[in-house]
């Protein structure tokens, strides 16, 4: 996979944290930013999937199904939040 150089502007405290994390993990700052971007993109995909699942579940027709759906939404939401 080819790499592309880019310039970004971030606050100094955030830069310092990323720099310290890179040292701790023994990787480059670029690697830390790449990992963070991948994670952020995956989280957005997960949230979109969750929204699609929830939209499909919104067609619940009886009270038992509605109750199960509410519990599932809560559990799915917590799973997505915990991953981030």
KOLGU-481207 format. One line per 10 residues: their letters; for each residue x, y, z of N, C-alpha, C, O. Coordinates in steps of 0.001 Angstrom, whole numbers, always signed. Each point is the difference from the previous one (the first is absolute). Layout:
N
a = X Y Z X Y Z X Y Z X Y Z | ...
***
This chain:
84
xxxxxxxxxx = +848 -1174 +0 -848 +1174 +0 +893 +1237 +0 +945 +84 +785 | -1232 +854 -1642 +831 +1204 -73 -408 +1004 +1072 -1154 +48 +426 | +2107 +733 -13 -237 +1031 +1007 -72 +1361 -672 +653 +241 -1015 | -1442 +633 +1585 -125 +1370 -479 +336 +916 +1157 -533 -156 +1099 | +1407 +1103 -1341 +333 +983 +1032 -1062 +1088 -6 -522 +387 -1046 | +220 +91 +2241 -966 +1081 +141 +405 +854 +1184 +753 -439 +869 | -1248 +1638 -841 +252 +892 +1142 -1332 +271 +680 -1010 +256 -657 | +1024 -315 +1962 -1205 +309 +771 +363 +1000 +1088 +1158 +104 +406 | -2140 +612 +50 +188 +930 +1116 -791 -518 +1189 -1202 -250 -94 | +1897 +93 +1215 -660 -427 +1235 +527 +852 +1148 +1051 +633 -99
xxxxxxxxxx = -1815 -636 +1193 +409 +760 +1169 +1269 -613 +593 +186 -1216 -54 | +666 +2035 +605 +1271 -442 +575 -180 -1067 +1080 +749 -976 +7 | -1719 +1125 +913 -163 -1052 +1012 -347 -1367 -615 +471 -1036 +471 | -1289 +1046 -1515 -342 -1256 -665 +1229 -582 -689 +241 -1205 +74 | +525 +2041 -735 +1247 -453 -630 +919 -644 +1029 +571 -1063 -244 | -433 +1713 +1393 +874 -526 +1054 -479 -1369 +481 +811 -890 +258 | -2127 +726 -137 -542 -1296 +424 +256 -1081 -1048 +375 -1124 +334 | -580 +1471 -1597 +255 -954 -1079 +1478 -364 -25 +352 -1169 -156 | +502 +2154 +307 +1433 -240 -1 +391 -947 +1144 +762 -945 -203 | -1280 +1202 +1384 +292 -858 +1158 -535 -1413 -222 +660 -978 +352
xxxxxxxxxx = -1836 +871 -927 -583 -1311 -281 +841 -761 -1014 +205 -1206 +142 | +279 +1897 -1155 +848 -638 -1007 +1271 -553 +638 +430 -1109 -316 | +158 +1881 +1205 +1210 -463 +700 -333 -1219 +849 +727 -994 -16 | -1823 +1074 +755 -415 -1109 +871 -255 -1272 -804 +381 -1094 +418 | -1030 +1246 -1580 -341 -1154 -833 +1151 -428 -913 -68 -1032 -667 | +1114 +1837 +653 +1157 -260 -856 -389 -65 -1475 +409 -899 -734 | -1212 +1884 +324 -396 +155 -1400 +162 +1470 -371 +260 +840 +860 | -414 -542 -2124 +111 +1391 -439 -1299 +761 +304 -1053 -605 +206 | +1147 +1922 -183 -1212 +819 +151 -956 -287 -1148 -1214 -73 +194 | +1770 -89 -1394 -851 -306 -1158 -815 -1267 +243 -1175 -69 -362
xxxxxxxxxx = +1801 -923 +972 -716 -1244 +312 -1139 +245 +974 -1085 -561 -155 | +1326 +1391 +1152 -1046 +312 +978 -1176 +686 -695 -1155 -356 +233 | +1449 +1337 -1085 -1070 +684 -721 -739 -955 -929 -1224 +74 -108 | +1939 -964 -559 -642 -972 -890 -907 -936 +782 -1123 -280 -418 | +1620 -208 +1566 -820 -882 +834 -1259 +720 +469 -1092 -570 -6 | +1253 +1821 +411 -1147 +772 +492 -1016 +229 -1122 -1206 -102 +223 | +1688 +408 -1414 -908 +232 -1132 -747 -1284 -351 -1209 +30 -231 | +1925 -1167 +189 -666 -1276 -290 -1080 -302 +1029 -1109 -404 -351 | +1436 +602 +1614 -956 -268 +1082 -1221 +907 -126 -1133 -454 +157 | +1362 +1732 -441 -1097 +951 -143 -916 -394 -1160 -1224 +35 +130
xxxxxxxxxx = +1818 -404 -1253 -783 -404 -1165 -805 -1262 +305 -1169 -91 -374 | +1783 -883 +1050 -713 -1232 +351 -1164 +292 +943 -1075 -585 -134 | +1291 +1487 +1082 -1081 +357 +921 -1181 +618 -749 -1155 -308 +295 | +1446 +1182 -1266 -1073 +608 -799 -761 -1066 -786 -1226 +56 -94 | +1943 -1019 -467 -648 -1097 -717 -881 -804 +945 -1124 -364 -346 | +1640 +87 +1541 -772 -750 +994 -1272 +755 +392 -1064 -600 +148 | +1184 +1912 +17 -1177 +791 +379 -1031 +17 -1116 -1200 -73 +265 | +1656 +168 -1520 -932 -33 -1129 -700 -1355 -75 -1200 -68 -266 | +1951 -1011 +500 -602 -1324 +14 -1016 -105 +1124 -1089 -538 -196 | +1434 +1046 +1367 -929 -18 +1131 -1267 +773 -329 -1100 -443 +329
xxxxxxxxxx = +1245 +1599 -977 -1177 +778 -396 -870 -795 -965 -1226 +27 +104 | +1850 -731 -1040 -756 -818 -953 -737 -1120 +711 -1162 -280 -293 | +1853 -360 +1234 -637 -1068 +778 -1163 +566 +799 -1081 -588 +31 | +1298 +1724 +614 -1062 +608 +800 -1180 +421 -869 -1153 -150 +406 | +1433 +678 -1607 -1090 +364 -911 -814 -1228 -383 -1228 +59 -65 | +1910 -1167 -187 -701 -1233 -352 -819 -509 +1176 -1078 -566 -181 | +1593 +771 +1381 -704 -469 +1201 -1165 +912 +383 -854 -392 +794 | +811 +1587 -1343 -1072 +935 +343 -1367 -456 -489 -1013 +601 +358 | +968 -1640 -1163 -1269 -515 -500 -648 -983 +965 -904 -742 -385 | +1359 +729 +1638 -545 -929 +994 -1504 +170 +116 -512 +1118 +60
xxxxxxxxxx = -194 -2254 -30 -1459 +85 -64 -713 -275 +1318 -1111 +496 +190 | +1689 -1256 +720 -693 -265 +1259 +852 +432 +1185 +1174 +333 -158 | -1765 -341 +1334 +684 +518 +1183 +1218 -839 +386 +1001 +555 +456 | -1060 -1859 -623 +1141 -850 +337 +1170 +312 -931 +1139 +142 +446 | -1430 -37 -1741 +1046 +309 -974 +570 +1392 +251 +1207 +208 -119 | -2072 +744 +464 +444 +1354 +297 +929 +6 +1211 +1024 +683 -12 | -1361 -1424 +1038 +818 -81 +1212 +1375 -577 -323 +1014 +526 +458 | -972 -1586 -1229 +1271 -616 -382 +825 +976 -828 +1212 +104 +186 | -1858 +602 -1089 +690 +961 -857 +639 +1108 +826 +1145 +374 -257 | -1849 +150 +1228 +541 +1057 +861 +1242 -498 +725 +996 +718 +91
xxxxxxxxxx = -1048 -1935 +423 +1155 -569 +698 +1168 -215 -963 +1151 +251 +355 | -1445 -715 -1576 +1054 -222 -989 +666 +1316 -383 +1226 +67 -98 | -2020 +980 -119 +562 +1303 -368 +938 +502 +1089 +1086 +506 -284 | -1514 -650 +1523 +822 +443 +1113 +1322 -767 +36 +1062 +593 +188 | -1131 -1899 -368 +1209 -836 +14 +911 +345 -1183 +1211 +138 +175 | -1776 +0 -1363 +800 +343 -1181 +660 +1359 +170 +1175 +166 -328 | -1921 +805 +839 +542 +1338 +209 +1180 -56 +966 +1024 +643 -231 | -1165 -1403 +1304 +1069 -118 +986 +1228 -669 -606 +1127 +395 +300 | -1328 -1393 -1140 +1126 -678 -662 +766 +981 -878 +1231 +3 -1 | -1948 +824 -740 +655 +967 -872 +752 +1027 +820 +1136 +339 -332
xxxx = -1742 +164 +1397 +631 +998 +859 +1237 -588 +684 +1033 +664 +83 | -1128 -1900 +404 +1125 -633 +687 +1186 -184 -918 +1145 +68 +449 | -1398 -302 -1740 +1109 -187 -943 +719 +1295 -261 +1196 -23 -289 | -1850 +1125 +374 +631 +1290 -283 +726 +456 +1208 +608 +1070 -12
***
